[in-house]
Amino acid sequence: MNESYLAIVNPAAGGGRSGRMVGGVLGRLRSAGIAVDVAETVMEGHATELARDGFTRGYRKFISVGGDGTTFEIVNGLFPEAASDDPPALAFLPLGTGNSFLRDFTDNASSQAVEALIAGRSRPCDLFRLRHKAGVYYFLNLFNVGFAADVAMIRHRRFRRFGELGYLFALFVTLARLDRRAFPLSVDGRAEVDRRRSLFLTFNNSKFTGGKMMIAPNAETADGLIEYVRWGPIGRLGLIRNLPGLFTGEHIHHPMAERKGVQRVDFFLESSVDVALDGEVATLHIEGIDVLPQALRVVI
């Protein structure tokens, strides 16, 4: 087994900031006596290949250098092969545009991530498995369908070149269309299927998404549960009035909102839908979500 960390670097993350800054940060880690090997991505999806190859070659400690999307690819390279009684360790150098997962632990992610690596500090963390008709994805932070996924997909398809401003454009388009629809599902193997119309559904391991939105204020990253948050068919004016609550967690107290901790979700959809998961978007015919309790150790 290789005792070094394998740092998987997305040099394009953060508009190229990751590539510019990584050398100095890795130099600091090496000066502190931490052995680090480096592999750089050259295309979308490459981090998955590098993580899978690294695991095969005996690495069990990894550093995600980039944003949420880089971490998502690494996790999907490690699993299912890494599922065992000896969880791999995943550290972070958050040099990309979005690092929502780390906000559960600190408001100063860059500094604390380096300090945790130097101190060898880690904690157990759950991982979620999303089954769809074409295969499986693993995710660390959250998965959603409905309004938030629609915003993310429209931004990806039409406004990606505008960077963060693209999310604002996509928000206006999604508000104009405002599609409140049913996503039939059952939880924890129960017979009853929930077919109510919803603005959005989210399935969370951690509290934050989009950097600062506290979508799931009750989520815990190592409790073996999916924090399921539903917001019913609220109208445009109601949504606009309650948008600030998405940043404080107060939205879950709205009369149309509800939350619960579950271990398994099964979907009964007739076709594919747009989804967002850990900084990525896709169109999938989703079938279910379950938890891999404490399948990772996160260094933070």
Beta strands, then each sheet from edge to edge (+ up, - down):
strand 1: 2-9
strand 2: 36-40
strand 3: 59-66
strand 4: 89-94
strand 5: 123-132
strand 6: 135-139
strand 7: 142-146
strand 8: 181-182
strand 9: 185-187
strand 10: 197-198
strand 11: 200-204
strand 12: 226-231
strand 13: 257-262
strand 14: 264-267
strand 15: 273-277
strand 16: 280-284
strand 17: 286-299
sheet 1: 2+ 1+ 3+ 4+ 17+ 5- 6+
sheet 2: 2+ 1+ 3+ 4+ 17+ 14- 9+
sheet 3: 13+ 12- 11+ 7- 15+ 16-
sheet 4: 8+ 10-
end
